[in-house]
């Protein structure tokens, strides 16, 4: 799925960042060579998202926005 999105927009894995809320999202990004950030809506998956390969995990939109603005 992420490969199709990148192809549609003509971007490479190094130009792409996946933000996902499930281990499957992070694993999909990892398998496509894309960096991923986890978002833990339920405050229960922080460890699992990191173990799946997320660079960071956020549970607050403001903190995520600040991180992305760097």
Backbone as a printed PyTorch tensor [residue, N CA C, xyz], in Angstrom:
tensor([[[ 0.8190, -1.1950,  0.0000],
         [ 0.0000,  0.0000,  0.0000],
         [ 0.8660,  1.2630,  0.0000]],

        [[ 1.8480,  1.3230,  0.8960],
         [ 2.6750,  2.5330,  0.9420],
         [ 3.4950,  2.6920, -0.3350]],

        [[ 3.8610,  1.5560, -0.9370],
         [ 4.5980,  1.6300, -2.1960],
         [ 3.7480,  2.2880, -3.2870]],

        [[ 2.4620,  1.9580, -3.3220],
         [ 1.5820,  2.5630, -4.3140],
         [ 1.4250,  4.0620, -4.0900]],

        [[ 1.3440,  4.4620, -2.8430],
         [ 1.2150,  5.8920, -2.5260],
         [ 2.4800,  6.6280, -2.9500]],

        [[ 3.6500,  6.0600, -2.6390],
         [ 4.8990,  6.6980, -3.0400],
         [ 4.9970,  6.7910, -4.5660]],

        [[ 4.6000,  5.7300, -5.2580],
         [ 4.6350,  5.7430, -6.7270],
         [ 3.7010,  6.8090, -7.2880]],

        [[ 2.5180,  6.9170, -6.7080],
         [ 1.5380,  7.9100, -7.1670],
         [ 2.0860,  9.3350, -7.0490]],

        [[ 2.8220,  9.6070, -5.9730],
         [ 3.3550, 10.9460, -5.7460],
         [ 4.7870, 11.1170, -6.2460]],

        [[ 5.3800, 10.0350, -6.7440],
         [ 6.7240, 10.1150, -7.2870],
         [ 7.7890, 10.4140, -6.2550]],

        [[ 7.6420,  9.8170, -5.0740],
         [ 8.6260, 10.0280, -4.0070],
         [ 9.3210,  8.7160, -3.6630]],

        [[10.4930,  8.8420, -3.0880],
         [11.2880,  7.6900, -2.6870],
         [11.0790,  7.4040, -1.2070]],

        [[11.5200,  6.2400, -0.7330],
         [11.4190,  5.9580,  0.7040],
         [12.1200,  7.0080,  1.5680]],

        [[13.2520,  7.5290,  1.1000],
         [13.9630,  8.5300,  1.9090],
         [13.2290,  9.8680,  1.9720]],

        [[12.2570, 10.0720,  1.0930],
         [11.4510, 11.2990,  1.0930],
         [10.1100, 11.1030,  1.7810]],

        [[ 9.9120,  9.9350,  2.3600],
         [ 8.6100,  9.5610,  2.9070],
         [ 8.7110,  9.3100,  4.4030]],

        [[ 7.6820,  9.6910,  5.1290],
         [ 7.5680,  9.4090,  6.5560],
         [ 6.1730,  8.8650,  6.8150]],

        [[ 6.1160,  7.6970,  7.4210],
         [ 4.8290,  7.0710,  7.7580],
         [ 4.5040,  7.3950,  9.2100]],

        [[ 3.2830,  7.8050,  9.4610],
         [ 2.8000,  7.9710, 10.8280],
         [ 1.6710,  6.9670, 10.9870]],

        [[ 1.8400,  6.0420, 11.9140],
         [ 0.8610,  4.9860, 12.0760],
         [ 0.5180,  4.7300, 13.5250]],

        [[-0.6440,  4.1360, 13.7260],
         [-1.0960,  3.8580, 15.0860],
         [-1.1590,  2.3720, 15.3950]],

        [[-0.5880,  1.5590, 14.5050],
         [-0.5870,  0.1230, 14.7760],
         [ 0.7710, -0.4660, 14.4280]],

        [[ 1.0460, -1.6040, 15.0160],
         [ 2.2800, -2.3230, 14.7140],
         [ 2.3220, -2.6520, 13.2240]],

        [[ 1.1940, -3.0200, 12.6420],
         [ 1.1420, -3.3340, 11.2120],
         [ 1.5580, -2.1350, 10.3680]],

        [[ 1.1470, -0.9270, 10.7560],
         [ 1.5530,  0.2780, 10.0330],
         [ 3.0700,  0.4440, 10.0560]],

        [[ 3.6510,  0.2790, 11.2240],
         [ 5.0940,  0.4610, 11.3750],
         [ 5.8390, -0.6170, 10.6040]],

        [[ 5.3630, -1.8420, 10.6780],
         [ 6.0040, -2.9370,  9.9400],
         [ 5.9030, -2.7210,  8.4260]],

        [[ 4.7770, -2.1950,  7.9470],
         [ 4.6180, -1.9140,  6.5310],
         [ 5.6460, -0.8740,  6.0850]],

        [[ 5.8030,  0.1850,  6.8620],
         [ 6.7870,  1.2120,  6.5320],
         [ 8.1880,  0.6220,  6.5190]],

        [[ 8.5090, -0.1420,  7.5480],
         [ 9.8370, -0.7510,  7.6570],
         [10.1370, -1.6250,  6.4410]],

        [[ 9.1660, -2.4240,  6.0270],
         [ 9.3870, -3.3240,  4.8950],
         [ 9.5520, -2.5570,  3.5840]],

        [[ 9.0590, -1.3170,  3.5210],
         [ 9.2070, -0.4910,  2.3230],
         [10.4200,  0.4280,  2.4120]],

        [[11.1720,  0.3360,  3.5170],
         [12.3450,  1.1850,  3.6860],
         [12.0230,  2.6080,  4.0780]],

        [[10.8570,  2.8030,  4.6660],
         [10.3730,  4.1300,  5.0380],
         [10.4800,  4.3080,  6.5530]],

        [[10.9580,  5.4800,  6.9910],
         [10.9580,  5.7970,  8.4170],
         [ 9.5150,  5.9280,  8.8960]],

        [[ 9.3030,  5.5550, 10.1670],
         [ 7.9450,  5.5960, 10.7080],
         [ 7.9330,  6.1820, 12.1080]],

        [[ 6.8650,  6.8720, 12.4060],
         [ 6.5910,  7.4060, 13.7350],
         [ 5.2850,  6.7910, 14.1940]],

        [[ 5.2650,  6.3520, 15.4330],
         [ 4.0510,  5.7750, 15.9860],
         [ 3.2150,  6.8190, 16.6940]],

        [[ 1.9180,  6.6260, 16.6620],
         [ 1.0080,  7.4620, 17.4410],
         [ 0.1590,  6.5340, 18.2970]],

        [[ 0.2780,  6.6940, 19.5960],
         [-0.3660,  5.7900, 20.5500],
         [-1.6210,  6.4590, 21.1180]],

        [[-2.7350,  6.2600, 20.4340],
         [-3.9900,  6.8710, 20.8550],
         [-4.4600,  6.3780, 22.2220]],

        [[-4.1750,  5.1470, 22.5390],
         [-4.7610,  4.5200, 23.7280],
         [-3.7710,  4.3230, 24.8670]],

        [[-2.5700,  4.8640, 24.7140],
         [-1.5450,  4.7830, 25.7640],
         [-1.2670,  3.3360, 26.1630]],

        [[-1.3150,  2.4250, 25.1940],
         [-1.1010,  1.0170, 25.4850],
         [-0.0540,  0.3780, 24.5820]],

        [[ 0.3290,  1.0490, 23.4830],
         [ 1.1720,  0.4080, 22.4860],
         [ 2.5600,  1.0240, 22.3450]],

        [[ 2.9490,  1.9170, 23.2000],
         [ 4.2240,  2.6040, 23.0590],
         [ 5.3740,  1.6230, 22.8310]],

        [[ 5.5150,  0.6570, 23.6960],
         [ 6.6050, -0.3090, 23.5900],
         [ 6.4980, -1.1240, 22.3130]],

        [[ 5.3070, -1.5740, 21.9770],
         [ 5.1180, -2.3950, 20.7890],
         [ 5.4500, -1.6230, 19.5150]],

        [[ 5.0760, -0.3550, 19.4500],
         [ 5.3720,  0.4570, 18.2740],
         [ 6.8750,  0.6790, 18.1340]],

        [[ 7.5490,  0.9300, 19.2430],
         [ 9.0010,  1.0940, 19.2040],
         [ 9.6910, -0.2090, 18.7940]],

        [[ 9.2330, -1.3130, 19.3450],
         [ 9.8290, -2.6060, 18.9960],
         [ 9.6060, -2.9560, 17.5310]],

        [[ 8.5300, -2.4690, 16.9370],
         [ 8.2460, -2.7240, 15.5230],
         [ 9.1260, -1.8720, 14.6080]],

        [[ 9.7790, -0.8400, 15.1750],
         [10.6900, -0.0220, 14.3890],
         [10.3740,  1.4550, 14.3230]],

        [[ 9.3710,  1.9160, 15.0700],
         [ 9.0540,  3.3420, 15.0760],
         [10.2330,  4.1340, 15.6210]],

        [[10.5390,  5.2540, 14.9800],
         [11.6230,  6.1180, 15.4520],
         [11.2570,  6.7800, 16.7680]],

        [[10.0140,  7.1810, 16.8680],
         [ 9.4700,  7.8550, 18.0510],
         [ 8.0160,  7.4290, 18.1630]],

        [[ 7.4620,  7.6250, 19.3560],
         [ 6.0340,  7.3840, 19.5520],
         [ 5.4710,  8.5850, 20.3100]],

        [[ 4.3760,  9.1050, 19.8070],
         [ 3.7150, 10.2370, 20.4370],
         [ 2.3020,  9.8480, 20.8330]],

        [[ 1.7800, 10.5520, 21.8250],
         [ 0.3960, 10.3480, 22.2380],
         [-0.3410, 11.6800, 22.3200]],

        [[ 0.2790, 12.6980, 21.6980],
         [-0.2610, 14.0480, 21.7570],
         [ 0.0240, 14.7350, 20.4140]],

        [[-1.0090, 15.2660, 19.7850],
         [-0.8410, 15.8910, 18.4770],
         [ 0.1050, 17.0910, 18.5150]],

        [[ 0.0650, 17.8650, 19.5790],
         [ 0.9330, 19.0360, 19.6900],
         [ 2.3980, 18.6210, 19.7090]],

        [[ 2.7110, 17.5830, 20.4710],
         [ 4.1020, 17.1020, 20.5140],
         [ 4.5320, 16.5620, 19.1540]],

        [[ 3.6590, 15.8780, 18.4810],
         [ 3.9640, 15.3810, 17.1400],
         [ 4.2190, 16.5460, 16.1910]],

        [[ 3.3840, 17.5590, 16.2330],
         [ 3.5550, 18.7290, 15.3670],
         [ 4.8870, 19.4190, 15.6260]],

        [[ 5.2560, 19.5640, 16.8910],
         [ 6.5450, 20.1840, 17.2240],
         [ 7.7020, 19.3620, 16.6870]],

        [[ 7.6010, 18.0480, 16.7930],
         [ 8.6470, 17.1730, 16.2870],
         [ 8.7750, 17.3040, 14.7710]],

        [[ 7.6660, 17.3560, 14.0730],
         [ 7.6930, 17.4390, 12.6230],
         [ 8.1910, 18.7820, 12.1110]],

        [[ 8.0890, 19.8160, 12.9090],
         [ 8.5400, 21.1450, 12.5030],
         [10.0480, 21.3180, 12.6250]],

        [[10.7320, 20.3550, 13.2500],
         [12.1910, 20.4750, 13.3980],
         [12.8840, 20.3090, 12.1050]]])
